[in-house]
Amino acid sequence: MLNRYPLWKNLLILFIAVLGLLYALPNVFPQDPAIQIASQESGQSVGQAALDKALKALQQAGIETVGSGLDDGTAMVRLAEADQQLAAKQTAEVALGGNYVVALNQVTTTPDWLAGIGGKPLKLGLDLAGGVHFLLEVDTEAAIEKRIETTASEVRRLLRADRIRYQSVEMTRGNEIIARFSTEQAREEAENVIRRELPDLQRVIPRNSAADSFVLRLGLSELTIQEIEDYAVSQNLTTLRNRVNEIGVSEPLVAQQGRNRIVVELPGVQDTTAAKRIIGRTANLEFRLEAEPGGLISNKEQFEYMDPEEQARRGSVWLEEDIIITGDSVANAQAGFDQRDSRPNVSITLDSTGGAKMSMATRNNVGRNMGTLFIETKTETSYRTNEQGERVPVTRQIVEKKVISLANILEPLGTRFQITGLDSPAYASELALLLRSGALAAPMTFVEEHTIGPSLGQENIDTGVRSIMLGLLLVVLFMLFYYRVFGIAANIALAMNIVLILAVMSILGATLTLPGMAGIVLTVGMAVDGNVLIFSRIREELGAGLSPQQAINSGFERATVSILDANLTTLIVAFILWGIGTGPVKGFAITLSIGILTSMFASIMGTRAIVNFMYGGRRVKKLWI
């Protein structure tokens, strides 16, 4: 029978519509601002005592809460006002000490029954949720210099292992290694060993001078330099992602931009100072033996203690130039307290390679002291007056190296040991976080930063919603005025289309941005294009003398091919935008792609099901179209 769907098809359309309504429903429920408390110790859960302590501190600080609870090893405290999040975070951190991580969060108010079937609200991007945006530049030159320094230590180790006598091995400002020998034979033997063990090194200057006959100049190949630069950027990307995950930011963006720049976006974070301290801090460790008295000055370096009291009491310390291991070998790090004196410490777990190097170095040096050297790259900003008389900032990188502790090696160390002599629990927690998330392969500078406040994000949401509602209202009025009863069917299908867009994006976990909302606005306008084609075709068929039922059937059948062709070409463009675009362009393309697919379903199957319900199986003399 014309214009009658079989029962199974009607039930399928109804099922999809109800399913879409269910999974779009969580977006109706607002999200509460909250702080989330987690333990620094791996595998440890936050207890009720810690939650009560945080709640008491918040109450004393005059910060209003609307609920709290324990879930999956963490504690969540809901706040009454979004602008109290930062103050609540700082209050809880002070109250709980350095053994807990306190992060900003948003908690959904979706009912449990809806959350139980996987219902969750849309994730909001930086422009809607508010937050911070950073653009960082990786100092690849520092990564190359670091590799040269490590390689120079490896050259000295190889020469000593093969009993080749050398006068000195040092690096130059031009990122070269200069090894000096007293005989031609020693230089030749050293060159053979280095060529065999360190293939990345190559001779820089040929042997063409008597003055340099006992000197070996070495440098990294161009391919190796490029690999170091690529590794520095990729390692920094990985480390930044780990650090962002450690501080508990929801839906962060960490992506490479260009050759040596990285974009970091943290939705919901308003504390730019704390974010910069964690994200951009280039902290690493080196473990070195204390230099023995009487050694050559060229083979050791002098450092101050990090603790001013320790520096005043013991003075500077000389450490050997050779590095046992660096923080790159740290597999895990946890902050805690020393059982002997209750002072904060960090428990270190090394990977297998680092553990083997540490075991070998300490086994042969029991009774000597080993220093833990903390290395941090800081940015110093000064101001100068340019030609126009304006004061402009000038930044430069400063590498600061200080000794955390100097401990006596009582027995050979393995993969587990502790760093003591730390100033405070907060410092121990931050050091553990930095080491646990991985060391940055190269320093980074903040090229650009800006903050989007929660109020601005809410303003963007309100503006986007108003745009969608205005566009929807105008389309609805036009369809009702121009297509009468058929316009009602088109409007119902349009509402179903918007519900399906929200449902699909919620199910897929897609992030909604302001350009994404623009995509929804565009989809609202495009969604009725299919109905316009169908209804215009029905009018033509009626004018050609077909009966109402035949005109409806012919209009849907013949217009469907045109609708599919038009939407397919737009979908291809959307996929291209998604593939080559970044950030806002991707958000627009994702929403547009989903909107095209759902609009085809709604305009073809949804609208016809409604029209069939109105006219199917009846004697119709006239169509109100």
C-alpha positions as CSV (number, residue, x, y, z in Angstrom):
1,M,0.0,0.0,0.0
2,L,1.2,3.4,-0.9
3,N,2.7,5.6,1.9
4,R,2.6,3.0,4.6
5,Y,5.8,1.8,6.3
6,P,5.9,-1.7,7.6
7,L,5.6,-2.0,11.3
8,W,9.3,-2.9,11.8
9,K,10.5,0.3,10.1
10,N,8.1,2.5,12.2
11,L,9.4,0.8,15.3
12,L,13.0,1.3,14.2
13,I,12.5,5.0,13.6
14,L,10.7,5.3,17.0
15,F,13.5,3.4,18.7
16,I,16.2,5.7,17.2
17,A,14.2,8.8,18.2
18,V,13.7,7.6,21.8
19,L,17.3,6.5,22.1
20,G,18.5,9.9,20.8
21,L,16.2,11.6,23.3
22,L,17.7,9.6,26.2
23,Y,21.3,10.3,25.3
24,A,20.7,13.9,24.6
25,L,18.8,14.4,27.9
26,P,22.0,14.6,30.1
27,N,22.7,18.0,28.4
28,V,19.7,19.4,30.1
29,F,21.2,18.9,33.6
30,P,23.8,21.5,34.6
31,Q,27.3,20.7,35.8
32,D,28.4,21.8,39.3
33,P,31.8,23.3,39.8
34,A,33.9,21.1,42.0
35,I,37.3,20.2,43.3
36,Q,38.7,16.7,43.1
37,I,41.1,15.3,45.7
38,A,43.3,12.3,44.9
39,S,46.2,10.7,46.7
40,Q,49.8,11.2,45.6
41,E,50.6,7.6,46.5
42,S,50.0,5.2,43.6
43,G,47.1,2.9,44.4
44,Q,46.1,4.7,47.5
45,S,42.5,5.9,48.0
46,V,41.3,9.1,49.7
47,G,39.6,8.3,52.9
48,Q,36.7,9.9,54.7
49,A,39.1,11.5,57.2
50,A,40.8,13.5,54.5
51,L,37.5,14.5,53.0
52,D,36.2,15.7,56.4
53,K,39.4,17.7,56.9
54,A,39.0,19.4,53.5
55,L,35.4,20.2,54.2
56,K,36.2,21.7,57.6
57,A,38.9,23.9,56.0
58,L,36.4,25.1,53.3
59,Q,33.8,25.9,55.9
60,Q,36.2,27.9,57.9
61,A,37.2,29.8,54.8
62,G,33.6,30.7,54.1
63,I,33.4,28.6,50.9
64,E,29.9,27.1,50.4
65,T,29.6,23.5,49.3
66,V,26.5,21.7,48.0
67,G,27.7,18.1,48.3
68,S,30.6,15.8,48.6
69,G,31.4,12.1,48.3
70,L,34.0,9.4,47.7
71,D,34.2,7.7,44.3
72,D,36.8,5.4,42.7
73,G,39.5,6.2,45.2
74,T,39.1,10.0,45.0
75,A,37.0,12.6,46.8
76,M,34.7,15.1,45.0
77,V,33.5,18.3,46.7
78,R,30.7,20.2,44.8
79,L,30.8,24.0,45.2
80,A,27.9,26.5,45.1
81,E,29.8,29.1,42.9
82,A,32.2,28.6,40.0
83,D,34.3,31.6,41.0
84,Q,35.1,29.9,44.3
85,Q,36.9,27.0,42.6
86,L,40.4,28.4,42.8
87,A,40.1,29.5,46.4
88,A,38.7,26.1,47.3
89,K,41.6,24.4,45.6
90,Q,44.2,26.5,47.5
91,T,42.4,26.0,50.8
92,A,42.2,22.2,50.4
93,E,45.8,22.0,49.4
94,V,47.0,23.9,52.5
95,A,44.7,21.8,54.7
96,L,45.7,18.4,53.3
97,G,49.4,19.0,52.8
98,G,51.6,17.6,50.1
99,N,50.3,14.1,50.1
100,Y,47.2,14.9,48.0
101,V,46.6,16.3,44.6
102,V,43.7,18.8,44.4
103,A,42.3,19.6,40.9
104,L,39.5,21.7,39.4
105,N,36.7,19.7,37.9
106,Q,33.1,19.8,36.8
107,V,30.6,17.3,38.1
108,T,27.5,16.4,36.2
109,T,24.1,16.3,37.9
110,T,22.8,13.6,35.5
111,P,20.5,11.2,37.4
112,D,22.0,7.9,38.3
113,W,19.6,5.8,36.2
114,L,20.6,7.9,33.1
115,A,24.3,7.7,33.9
116,G,23.9,3.9,34.4
117,I,23.0,3.4,30.7
118,G,26.0,5.6,29.6
119,G,24.3,8.9,29.4
120,K,26.7,11.8,29.8
121,P,26.6,15.5,28.8
122,L,28.6,17.0,26.0
123,K,32.2,17.9,26.7
124,L,32.9,21.6,26.4
125,G,36.0,23.1,24.7
126,L,38.2,25.9,26.0
127,D,36.1,28.7,24.4
128,L,32.9,27.4,26.2
129,A,34.2,26.1,29.5
130,G,36.9,28.7,30.0
131,G,40.5,27.9,30.9
132,V,44.0,28.7,29.8
133,H,45.8,28.6,26.5
134,F,49.6,28.3,26.2
135,L,51.9,28.3,23.1
136,L,55.3,27.0,24.0
137,E,58.5,26.8,22.0
138,V,61.0,23.9,22.5
139,D,64.6,24.9,22.8
140,T,66.1,22.2,20.5
141,E,69.6,23.8,20.8
142,A,69.6,22.9,24.5
143,A,68.6,19.3,23.7
144,I,71.6,19.1,21.3
145,E,73.9,20.6,24.0
146,K,72.6,18.1,26.5
147,R,73.3,15.2,24.2
148,I,76.9,16.5,23.6
149,E,77.4,16.8,27.4
150,T,76.2,13.2,28.0
151,T,78.2,11.9,25.1
152,A,81.4,13.6,26.4
153,S,80.8,11.7,29.7
154,E,80.4,8.5,27.7
155,V,83.6,9.1,25.8
156,R,85.5,9.5,29.1
157,R,84.0,6.2,30.3
158,L,85.0,4.3,27.2
159,L,88.5,5.6,27.3
160,R,89.0,4.6,30.9
161,A,87.4,1.2,30.3
162,D,89.9,0.6,27.4
163,R,92.8,2.0,29.4
164,I,93.5,4.7,26.9
165,R,95.4,7.6,28.5
166,Y,94.0,11.0,27.6
167,Q,94.7,14.5,28.9
168,S,91.2,15.9,28.7
169,V,87.8,15.5,27.1
170,E,85.6,18.6,27.1
171,M,82.8,20.1,25.0
172,T,83.0,23.5,23.3
173,R,80.4,26.2,22.7
174,G,80.0,25.0,19.1
175,N,78.6,21.7,20.3
176,E,81.8,19.8,19.6
177,I,83.8,17.4,21.8
178,I,87.6,17.9,21.9
179,A,89.7,15.0,23.2
180,R,93.4,15.7,23.8
181,F,96.0,13.0,24.0
182,S,99.8,12.9,24.6
183,T,100.6,10.4,21.8
184,E,99.5,9.7,18.2
185,Q,98.9,6.0,19.1
186,A,96.5,6.9,22.0
187,R,94.6,9.2,19.7
188,E,94.3,6.5,17.0
189,E,93.2,3.9,19.5
190,A,90.6,6.3,20.9
191,E,89.3,7.1,17.5
192,N,88.8,3.4,16.7
193,V,86.9,2.8,20.0
194,I,84.7,5.8,19.6
195,R,83.9,4.9,16.0
196,R,82.9,1.4,17.1
197,E,80.9,2.3,20.3
198,L,79.5,5.7,19.4
199,P,78.6,5.7,15.6
200,D,76.6,9.0,16.0
201,L,79.9,10.9,16.4
202,Q,82.0,11.9,13.5
203,R,85.3,13.7,13.0
204,V,84.8,17.4,12.5
205,I,88.3,18.5,11.3
206,P,90.7,16.3,9.4
207,R,94.2,15.6,10.6
208,N,96.0,18.4,8.7
209,S,98.0,20.2,11.3
210,A,100.9,19.3,13.5
211,A,99.5,21.4,16.3
212,D,96.4,19.3,16.3
213,S,98.1,15.9,15.8
214,F,97.1,14.7,19.2
215,V,93.7,16.3,19.3
216,L,90.5,14.5,18.3
217,R,87.5,16.8,17.4
218,L,84.1,15.2,17.3
219,G,80.6,16.3,16.4
220,L,77.2,14.9,15.8
221,S,76.1,14.1,12.3
222,E,73.3,16.2,10.6
223,L,70.9,13.1,10.7
224,T,71.6,12.7,14.5
225,I,70.9,16.4,15.1
226,Q,67.6,16.2,13.3
227,E,66.7,13.0,15.3
228,I,67.5,14.8,18.6
229,E,65.3,17.8,17.6
230,D,62.4,15.5,16.6
231,Y,62.8,13.5,19.8
232,A,62.9,16.6,22.0
233,V,59.6,17.8,20.6
234,S,57.9,14.4,20.8
235,Q,59.2,13.7,24.3
236,N,58.1,17.1,25.5
237,L,54.6,16.3,24.1
238,T,54.5,13.1,26.0
239,T,55.7,14.7,29.2
240,L,53.3,17.5,28.9
241,R,50.4,15.1,28.4
242,N,51.5,13.1,31.5
243,R,51.8,16.3,33.6
244,V,48.4,17.5,32.5
245,N,46.9,14.1,33.4
246,E,48.7,14.3,36.8
247,I,47.0,17.6,37.7
248,G,43.6,16.2,36.7
249,V,42.5,18.5,34.0
250,S,39.4,17.4,32.1
251,E,39.6,17.3,28.3
252,P,43.0,19.0,27.8
253,L,44.6,19.6,24.4
254,V,48.3,19.1,23.9
255,A,49.3,19.2,20.3
256,Q,52.4,20.1,18.2
257,Q,52.2,23.2,16.1
258,G,54.9,23.7,13.4
259,R,58.4,22.4,13.8
260,N,59.2,23.1,17.4
261,R,56.1,24.6,19.1
262,I,53.4,23.0,21.3
263,V,49.9,24.2,22.0
264,V,48.4,23.4,25.5
265,E,44.8,24.2,26.3
266,L,43.4,23.4,29.7
267,P,39.6,23.9,30.0
268,G,38.3,24.8,33.4
269,V,41.7,25.9,34.7
270,Q,42.0,29.6,35.8
271,D,45.2,29.5,37.8
272,T,47.7,30.3,35.1
273,T,50.6,30.6,37.6
274,A,50.2,27.1,38.9
275,A,49.6,25.7,35.4
276,K,52.8,27.3,34.1
277,R,54.8,26.1,37.1
278,I,53.9,22.5,36.5
279,I,53.7,22.5,32.7
280,G,56.7,24.6,31.7
281,R,59.1,23.6,34.5
282,T,62.2,21.9,33.1
283,A,63.2,19.8,36.1
284,N,65.6,16.9,36.0
285,L,68.0,15.1,38.2
286,E,71.6,13.9,37.9
287,F,73.3,11.5,40.2
288,R,77.0,12.0,40.5
289,L,79.8,10.9,42.8
290,E,81.4,13.4,45.1
291,A,84.9,14.3,43.6
292,E,87.8,12.9,45.6
293,P,90.3,15.4,47.0
294,G,93.3,16.2,44.8
295,G,91.6,15.4,41.5
296,L,91.9,17.6,38.4
297,I,89.7,20.7,38.3
298,S,88.6,19.9,34.7
299,N,87.1,16.6,35.9
300,K,84.8,18.0,38.6
301,E,82.3,20.8,39.1
302,Q,81.4,22.9,42.1
303,F,77.7,23.3,43.2
304,E,75.8,24.9,46.0
305,Y,73.2,23.2,48.2
306,M,69.5,23.9,47.5
307,D,68.8,24.3,51.2
308,P,70.3,27.6,52.4
309,E,70.9,26.3,55.9
310,E,72.8,23.3,54.5
311,Q,74.8,25.6,52.3
312,A,75.7,27.8,55.3
313,R,76.7,24.8,57.4
314,R,78.6,22.7,54.9
315,G,79.6,25.1,52.0
316,S,79.7,24.2,48.4
317,V,80.3,20.6,47.2
318,W,82.5,19.3,44.4
319,L,80.9,16.5,42.2
320,E,82.5,14.5,39.5
321,E,81.8,15.6,35.9
322,D,80.7,12.1,34.9
323,I,77.0,11.4,35.3
324,I,75.8,8.0,36.7
325,I,72.2,8.4,35.6
326,T,69.7,11.2,35.0
327,G,66.0,11.7,35.7
328,D,65.2,10.1,32.4
329,S,65.8,6.7,34.0
330,V,63.1,7.3,36.6
331,A,60.2,4.9,36.1
332,N,58.2,6.1,39.2
333,A,58.5,8.7,42.0
334,Q,56.3,9.1,45.1
335,A,56.5,11.8,47.8
336,G,56.5,10.6,51.4
337,F,58.3,11.1,54.8
338,D,61.5,9.6,56.1
339,Q,60.8,7.2,59.0
340,R,63.9,8.3,60.9
341,D,63.4,12.0,61.1
342,S,59.9,12.5,59.5
343,R,61.4,14.9,56.9
344,P,59.8,14.8,53.4
345,N,61.5,12.6,50.8
346,V,60.9,11.2,47.4
347,S,61.0,7.4,46.8
348,I,62.6,6.7,43.4
349,T,62.1,3.6,41.2
350,L,64.4,3.3,38.2
351,D,63.9,1.5,35.0
352,S,66.1,-1.6,34.3
353,T,68.8,0.3,32.4
354,G,69.1,3.0,35.0
355,G,69.0,0.4,37.8
356,A,71.9,-1.5,36.2
357,K,74.0,1.7,35.9
358,M,73.3,2.7,39.4
359,S,74.1,-0.8,40.7
360,M,77.5,-0.9,38.9
361,A,78.5,2.7,40.0
362,T,77.6,2.2,43.7
363,R,79.0,-1.4,43.9
364,N,82.5,-0.1,43.1
365,N,82.2,3.0,45.3
366,V,80.8,1.8,48.6
367,G,81.8,4.3,51.3
368,R,81.9,7.3,49.0
369,N,79.3,10.1,48.8
370,M,76.8,10.5,46.0
371,G,75.2,13.8,45.2
372,T,71.6,14.3,43.9
373,L,71.8,17.3,41.6
374,F,68.6,19.2,40.8
375,I,68.7,20.9,37.4
376,E,66.1,23.5,36.5
377,T,65.9,25.9,33.5
378,K,64.3,29.2,34.4
379,T,63.3,32.1,32.3
380,E,64.6,35.5,33.3
381,T,62.7,38.5,32.0
382,S,64.3,42.0,31.7
383,Y,63.2,45.1,30.0
384,R,65.0,47.4,27.4
385,T,64.0,50.5,25.6
386,N,63.7,50.2,21.9
387,E,64.2,52.8,19.2
388,Q,60.6,54.1,19.7
389,G,61.2,54.7,23.4
390,E,59.0,51.8,24.4
391,R,60.1,49.3,27.1
392,V,59.9,45.8,25.7
393,P,60.5,42.5,27.6
394,V,63.7,40.5,26.9
395,T,63.8,36.9,28.1
396,R,66.7,34.6,28.5
397,Q,67.2,31.0,29.8
398,I,69.1,30.4,33.0
399,V,70.2,26.9,34.0
400,E,70.3,26.5,37.7
401,K,72.0,23.4,39.2
402,K,71.9,22.8,43.0
403,V,72.6,19.8,45.2
404,I,69.5,18.4,47.0
405,S,71.4,15.9,49.1
406,L,74.8,14.3,49.6
407,A,74.4,10.8,50.9
408,N,77.0,8.2,51.8
409,I,76.8,5.0,49.8
410,L,76.5,2.3,52.6
411,E,75.7,-0.5,50.2
412,P,75.2,-1.0,46.4
413,L,71.9,0.5,45.3
414,G,69.4,-1.1,42.9
415,T,66.3,0.2,41.2
416,R,64.8,1.6,44.4
417,F,66.1,4.3,46.8
418,Q,65.1,7.6,48.3
419,I,66.0,11.3,47.9
420,T,66.1,13.1,51.2
421,G,66.9,16.6,52.3
422,L,63.8,18.3,50.8
423,D,62.4,21.5,52.1
424,S,58.7,20.8,52.4
425,P,56.0,18.2,51.6
426,A,54.7,20.5,48.9
427,Y,58.1,20.7,47.2
428,A,58.5,16.9,47.5
429,S,55.1,16.3,45.9
430,E,55.9,18.7,43.0
431,L,59.3,17.1,42.5
432,A,57.7,13.6,42.5
433,L,55.1,14.8,40.0
434,L,57.7,16.2,37.7
435,L,59.8,13.1,37.8
436,R,56.9,10.7,37.6
437,S,55.5,12.4,34.5
438,G,58.9,12.3,32.8
439,A,61.6,14.9,32.3
440,L,61.4,17.4,29.5
441,A,63.9,16.6,26.8
442,A,64.6,20.3,26.3
443,P,63.6,23.6,27.9
444,M,60.5,25.5,26.7
445,T,59.6,29.1,26.6
446,F,56.0,30.5,26.8
447,V,55.5,32.3,23.5
448,E,51.9,33.1,24.1
449,E,49.3,32.7,26.9
450,H,45.8,33.9,27.6
451,T,43.0,33.0,29.9
452,I,39.3,32.6,29.1
453,G,37.2,33.2,32.2
454,P,34.2,31.1,33.1
455,S,31.9,34.1,32.6
456,L,33.2,34.6,29.1
457,G,32.8,30.9,28.4
458,Q,29.2,31.1,29.7
459,E,28.6,34.1,27.5
460,N,29.8,32.1,24.5
461,I,27.4,29.3,25.4
462,D,24.5,31.7,25.8
463,T,25.3,33.4,22.5
464,G,25.6,30.1,20.7
465,V,22.3,28.8,22.1
466,R,20.5,32.1,21.2
467,S,21.8,31.7,17.6
468,I,20.6,28.2,17.4
469,M,17.2,29.0,18.8
470,L,16.8,32.1,16.5
471,G,17.7,30.1,13.5
472,L,15.4,27.3,14.5
473,L,12.5,29.6,15.1
474,L,12.9,31.3,11.7
475,V,13.1,28.0,9.9
476,V,10.0,26.6,11.8
477,L,7.9,29.7,10.9
478,F,9.0,29.6,7.3
479,M,8.1,25.9,6.9
480,L,4.7,26.4,8.6
481,F,3.9,29.4,6.5
482,Y,5.0,27.9,3.2
483,Y,4.2,24.2,3.4
484,R,1.3,24.2,5.9
485,V,0.7,20.6,7.2
486,F,3.8,19.3,5.6
487,G,5.7,22.0,7.3
488,I,4.6,20.5,10.7
489,A,6.1,17.2,9.7
490,A,9.3,18.9,8.6
491,N,9.6,20.8,11.9
492,I,9.1,17.6,14.0
493,A,11.8,16.0,11.9
494,L,14.1,19.0,12.4
495,A,13.6,18.8,16.2
496,M,14.5,15.1,16.0
497,N,17.6,16.0,14.0
498,I,18.9,18.4,16.7
499,V,18.3,15.8,19.4
500,L,20.2,13.2,17.4
501,I,23.1,15.5,16.8
502,L,23.4,16.1,20.6
503,A,23.0,12.4,21.3
504,V,25.6,11.2,18.8
505,M,28.2,13.8,20.0
506,S,27.5,12.8,23.7
507,I,27.9,9.1,22.9
508,L,31.1,9.6,20.9
509,G,32.6,11.9,23.6
510,A,33.1,14.7,21.1
511,T,34.0,18.1,22.4
512,L,31.7,21.0,21.6
513,T,33.4,24.3,20.8
514,L,32.1,27.7,19.6
515,P,32.8,26.7,15.9
516,G,31.0,23.5,16.6
517,M,27.9,25.5,17.7
518,A,28.2,27.4,14.4
519,G,28.1,24.0,12.7
520,I,24.9,23.2,14.5
521,V,23.4,26.5,13.3
522,L,24.4,25.7,9.8
523,T,22.9,22.2,10.1
524,V,19.6,23.7,11.2
525,G,19.4,25.6,8.0
526,M,20.6,22.7,5.8
527,A,18.4,20.1,7.5
528,V,15.2,21.3,5.8
529,D,16.8,21.4,2.4
530,G,15.9,17.8,1.9
531,N,12.3,18.5,2.9
532,V,12.1,21.5,0.5
533,L,13.3,19.3,-2.4
534,I,10.7,16.6,-1.5
535,F,7.8,19.0,-1.0
536,S,8.6,20.9,-4.2
537,R,8.6,17.5,-6.1
538,I,5.2,16.6,-4.6
539,R,3.8,20.0,-5.8
540,E,5.2,19.2,-9.3
541,E,3.6,15.8,-9.3
542,L,0.3,17.2,-8.2
543,G,0.5,19.8,-11.0
544,A,1.1,16.9,-13.5
545,G,-2.2,15.4,-12.5
546,L,-1.2,12.6,-10.1
547,S,-3.4,11.7,-7.2
548,P,-2.3,13.0,-3.7
549,Q,-1.1,9.5,-2.6
550,Q,0.8,9.0,-5.8
551,A,2.3,12.5,-5.6
552,I,3.5,11.9,-2.1
553,N,5.1,8.6,-3.0
554,S,6.7,9.9,-6.2
555,G,7.9,13.1,-4.5
556,F,9.8,11.1,-1.8
557,E,11.1,8.5,-4.2
558,R,12.5,10.9,-6.8
559,A,13.9,13.5,-4.4
560,T,15.8,11.0,-2.3
561,V,18.6,10.6,-4.9
562,S,19.1,14.3,-5.2
563,I,19.2,14.7,-1.4
564,L,21.8,11.9,-1.1
565,D,24.0,13.4,-3.8
566,A,23.9,16.9,-2.3
567,N,24.7,15.8,1.2
568,L,27.4,13.4,0.1
569,T,29.4,16.1,-1.5
570,T,29.1,18.3,1.6
571,L,30.1,15.4,3.7
572,I,33.3,14.9,1.7
573,V,34.2,18.5,2.2
574,A,33.5,18.1,6.0
575,F,35.9,15.1,6.1
576,I,38.6,17.1,4.3
577,L,38.2,19.9,6.8
578,W,38.5,17.4,9.7
579,G,41.6,15.8,8.2
580,I,43.6,18.9,7.4
581,G,42.2,21.3,10.0
582,T,43.2,22.0,13.6
583,G,41.4,23.2,16.6
584,P,38.3,25.3,15.7
585,V,38.2,23.9,12.1
586,K,38.0,20.3,13.4
587,G,35.2,21.2,15.9
588,F,33.2,22.8,13.0
589,A,33.9,19.8,10.7
590,I,32.9,17.2,13.4
591,T,29.6,18.9,14.1
592,L,28.8,19.4,10.4
593,S,29.6,15.8,9.6
594,I,27.3,14.4,12.3
595,G,24.6,17.0,11.4
596,I,24.7,15.9,7.7
597,L,24.2,12.2,8.6
598,T,21.4,12.8,11.1
599,S,19.6,15.3,8.8
600,M,19.6,12.8,6.0
601,F,17.9,10.2,8.3
602,A,15.5,12.8,9.7
603,S,14.5,14.4,6.4
604,I,14.1,11.2,4.4
605,M,12.9,8.5,6.8
606,G,11.7,10.7,9.7
607,T,9.6,13.1,7.7
608,R,8.1,10.3,5.6
609,A,7.1,8.3,8.6
610,I,5.3,11.4,9.9
611,V,3.6,12.1,6.5
612,N,2.7,8.4,6.3
613,F,1.1,8.7,9.7
614,M,-0.9,11.8,8.6
615,Y,-2.0,10.6,5.1
616,G,-1.1,6.9,4.6
617,G,-4.0,4.5,4.0
618,R,-6.6,7.2,3.8
619,R,-8.7,8.7,1.0
620,V,-7.2,12.1,0.4
621,K,-8.7,14.6,-2.0
622,K,-6.4,17.6,-1.3
623,L,-2.9,18.1,0.2
624,W,-2.2,21.2,2.3
625,I,1.2,21.9,0.8
